[in-house]
């Protein structure tokens, strides 16, 4: 009977086909509407078997996309219906607001059960956004060893390598043989599911070296570990900023790296999949901050979205009044020469766009550590030269159009000169402003846009209207 049952089970597993990408996504990478419709129908009908058939084989990222596409009530219903079959790792693939919404609807006992099946880095990612009281309650429900691992990671500051690291790793003493190490890896059930390196530690767990798995497999069993280990490539301090750690991975083409505490003791391992997430998060963060939307997410409420944008808009309103005050100084000139009012936005707009181009390149270069005060003079000279060349090109182009438009060589010359000045200033401000902010410890992605735009507006208006006032002798 047992043999027949096993054969039946094997046949059933053979018939079950995992969900393919074509069943989930369109050619454009969007979730298929018919797939989402089948899921929502199963939720409406309370059909757990159909729901499991649709989502049971999904990758965690696919399940995350599905969760974000569902309504709030449908998300909770999906998680409830799946029960123990719900893959908690999908919560690392959704917006923070969606993740907290799902977690808040669960009892802490259920959360603890789900986190117990995750790697420590994924569990920490979910736990770190919860209130301290909920964190403590959930951790208290976990096995002692797992609780200690997660607590140690949570004790490190946010956005550090210690928060991102995986605390499951393979570490052996140097006096073991290759054979002992292989037997240990085969027999110990607490080892991580996948790994590519074995770390060598002394009795105090201080990191001594590392061995790649391929070296282990190619070495005879009797050889000692200390004879084949190599120095650890670029161990990462647990309190190192995660962006700096990601830059080490990028610079030295690392797949994984040991994470050590202040005393050089091995506390975890940082892997390339976590680093890819860090790079993506940091890039998105810089882009969002430059647009003045902070850490806003698509799942945020209308109230939260509005609240996050108001401070930035207030700052821009203040700078707009500054630019308007410059225009008011030349009110008489504008009243006498109406063409100036028509052409003013062109000068300011072109300067603002040119400054944004330089600023974007500069902020990115600062973030990747490719730009510093050491090589800044050379880059500043280059950008200023680019500003002058572009100023000449567009100054002549706009002067030609303005000259024919208003039948005035004077207007053409004035706007050409103002464009040249403002494009040069825009290039200079676009690189100098982020450098100064970075020098004083401020995030250049946050404040650069306001300062650069203000500078180009004020200089553009002042140059254009000032030259016109001088040329035409308006008092």
Buried (B, 14 or more C-beta within 10 A) or exposed (E): EEEEEEEEEEEEEEEEEEBEEEBBBEEEEEBBEEBBEBBBEBBEEEBBEBBBBBBBBBBBEBBBBBBBBBEEEBBBBBBBBBEEEBBBBBBBBBBEBBBBBBBEEBEBEBBBBBBEEBBBBBBBBBBEBBEEEBBEBBBEBBEEEBBEBBBBBBEBEEBBBBBBBBBBBBBBBBEBBBEBBBEBBEEEEEBBEEBEBBBBBEEEBEBBBBBBEEBBEEBEEEEBBBEBBEEBBEBBBBBBBBBBBBBBBEEEEBEBBBBBBEEBBBBBBBBBEBBEBBBEBBEEBBBBBBEBBBEBBEBBEEEEBEEBBEEBEEBBEEBEEEBEEBBEEBEEBBEEBEBBEEBBEBBBBBBBEBBBBBBBBBBBBBBBEEBEEEEBEEBBEEBBEBBBBBBBEBBEEBBEEBBEBBEBEBBBBBBBBBBBBBBBBBBBBBBBBBBBBBEEEEBBBBBBBBBBBBBBBBBBBBBBBBBBBEBBEBE
